[in-house]
Amino acid sequence: MRQHSPYIPSDKHDLAAVQAAMAAGWPAIAPVVPDLLVWMQDPNWPLARTLAPLLSSLGAPLAPAIRQILDGDDAIWKHNLIFRVVAPSPTLLQALAADLHRLATHPSASDRAEEVDIEARAALLLL
């Protein structure tokens, strides 16, 4: 069950929750990071573009939560996270380099179809 928090958006247009999360910062939002990452599943959601810089700025502490997603089956979510959250963050790039290498060199069929391998290779070039 999702926990109640003013930092978790209630819908894809709830920019007030994102602004509250931005104002609170780390470590206040640490308990809700998995809930915030859910809003990065669809790059077309209005929250995704607003939330991405906040998540990216968290750096290495975000790596374990992102790693869980990169190990999963949702290729669109992986692509969006690599492009919008991981690539802009040098510390996340370092922390997830092995995961990116795995995705770049041994993508699943769905990862290949959604070009996760290409995005992972592009991110690795930023190291």
N, C-alpha and C positions, 0 to 999 in steps of 0.2 A: 504494500500500500504506500502510495506517495505521501510524504510528509507535507504538512502545511507550512509554507514559508512565503514571505512577501517577495522572495527572490525567484520563485518559480512561476513562469508565465502560465496564465490560465487558458490562453488560446494564442494562436499565431500572430495576433495583433497587440498583445499585451506588452507594449514597450515600457510601460511604467515599472513592471517587474524587472526588466532588464536594466533600466536606469537605477533602480534600487540596488540591484546586485552590483552594478558598477560603482555606486557610491559606497557600498559596504566593503567591497574588495575582499582580498584574502586576509585572514583565514575565515572570515565570517561566512563566506559562501562555500567553503570546503564541503560541508555536509550535503549540499545540494548539487554538486558538480555533475553527478550522473544524470540528474533531472534536467540540468541545463544543456548537457550534451545531446539529449533527446531532440532538442529544438534545432539541432544542426543536421537532422536526417534529410531534410528537403531543402535544397539550396534556394528554392523559390519562396519559401516562407519569409515574410517580412522580418521576422525576428533574427533569422540566420545571419544576415549581413550586419546587424547591429550587435549581436551577441559574439560574433567571431573575434573581433579585436579584444574584447574583454577576456575571452577564453585563451586566446593566444598570449596575452600579456601575463597570464598565470605561470607560464613556463613549465619547468620540469615537474612541479607537483601535480600537474595535470596528466603526466605521462601514463601512470597506471590505468587511469580511467579510459584514456584513448586507446591504450594497448588492448584492452578488453574488446573494444569495438573493432580494431584492426584485425583481431583474431576471429571475428564473427563472420556472418554471411551477408551482411547488408553492404553491397558494393557501392551503392550511391552514397551512403553515409560515410564510408571510408574515403571515397573520392573527395567529398565535400570537406571532411575534417582535414585531410592532407593539404588540400588547396587553401582553405580559409583559416585554419587554426595552426597546423603544424609548420607549414612552409614559412609563414611570417615570423616564427619564433626560433631564433638560433638555439635556445636551450632545449626546446622541444625537439628540434631536429637532431641535436646530439643525443638526447635521451631515447629517441625512437629510431635511431639510425639502423639498428639491426632489424627492426620490424619493417622499416621502409625497404631495406635491402631484400628481405624475404619476399615482400609484395612485388618488388621490381623484377626479381629473378624467378620466382615460382608462384605466379598468380593463379588463382582458381579460374575456371571458365567464366564465372560471373564477374570476377575482378577484371579479367581481360576485356570482357564485353563492355564494361563501364569505364575502361581505361585507367583503372586504379594503378596498374603497373607503370603506365606512362607518367602519371602524376607522381608516383613514388620515385621514379628515376629523376624527374625534374626537381623534386624536393632534395634528393641526395646531391644534386649538382650545387646546391646552395651551401653545402657544408664546407 
